[in-house]
């Protein structure tokens, strides 16, 4: 559990986002970090200016992978499925990620 807490702080993630898993691959000098959001979160449309209306998650996009800065000489990769919502004005859109 310490590795999850460590990477939560290293990445600077705050609610609703959290580190869900950390897979350390010592031989490959690689660490893969799963990031997810807590259930029931309401999201603002990233295209609506100053929108106070929050929408529920409609579904999730395919898992995406981002390369992060190396940590402790390990290549670091973030894995997440980005929530999508149905905005009445802009249609189905991905939420903004930190």
N, C-alpha and C positions, 0 to 999 in steps of 0.2 A: 504494500500500500504506500510505502514511502516514495517509490518512484513516481507514482501518479501525482502525489502531492508536490513533489519536487518540480515536475514538468508543468504543473498547473501554475506554479509561481514563476518558473523560468519563462514561460510563454506569456505571462501576465494576463491570463484569461480571467474574466469575471462573468457573473451570471448574466445570461442564462447558459453560457458556454462552460464546458468542463472537459478535462482530460478523462477519457473512459478506459484507456489501456495504454501500456507502454511495453513494446516488444524490443528487447535489447538483443542484438545479434553481434556478439563479441568478435567472432571470426571475420565477419564482413565489415566490422567497424561502422555499424549502422544501428540507428534506433528509429523505430516506427511508432508514432504516437497517434492514437485514435482520439478525435475530438467530437463531442456531440452536445446537444442542448437538452435541457430538462424538458419533460413533457408538459403540454398545456400552455406553452409560451404564446403570447400574442405578438405579432410583428408589425412594424410600420413599413409601408411600401417605400422602397428606395427612390422611386421616381416622383412621388407626391410631395411637393414642397410644403413644409410645415404641417404635415398631416398629423392630426391628433387621433385619427381613427386607426385602431390596431386590428389586424386580421389573424385568424387562426392558420396554422400550417395546413396546407392542402395535401402535399406529399413531399417527397425528397428527390433531389436530382441524383444521378449516378454518383458514386463515390469519386471525389477528386483528391489528388495528392499534390502537396506543395513541398518544395525543398525549403527548409528553414536553415538558419545559420547553424554551423556545426556546434555540437555541445560535447565538451571533453574529448575532442578529436574524433568524434563519431559523426558521420553524415546523419542528418536529422530530417525526417520526413513526417509531415502532418497528413492525416487521412480524415476526411469528413464527408458526409452527405449533407448538402446544403438544403435547408428547408425552402419550399416554394409556397407562395400564397396566391390567391386569386383576387387581384385588385379589380374593383368594378370599373375603374378608368383605364388601367394599363394591362389588364389581362393577367395571365399567370407569369409571375416573376420570382427570381431568386431573392432571398433576403440579403442584406449587406452582411459581410463577414468581417470580423475584427482583423 
